[in-house]
Amino acid sequence: MSGNDYIKYMTGQIIAYMDLSTDEKKSRRKKHKERDALSNRWLGMVPFAMKMLWKKAN
């Protein structure tokens, strides 16, 4: 994907998000928070630590 295509894609995503109603935006944020909390509840800091080690090694 070239840089120009990426900018077009991101602009389209931003416009689509801005066109959503406030209720839909809130429900998306809530769903995202619940998903993050679930992964942290089950796995704790292990995925975060692995990601940090991976970035440090590369």
Secondary structure as UniProt FT lines:
FT   HELIX           3..18
FT   HELIX           22..43
FT   TURN            44..45
FT   HELIX           46..57
//
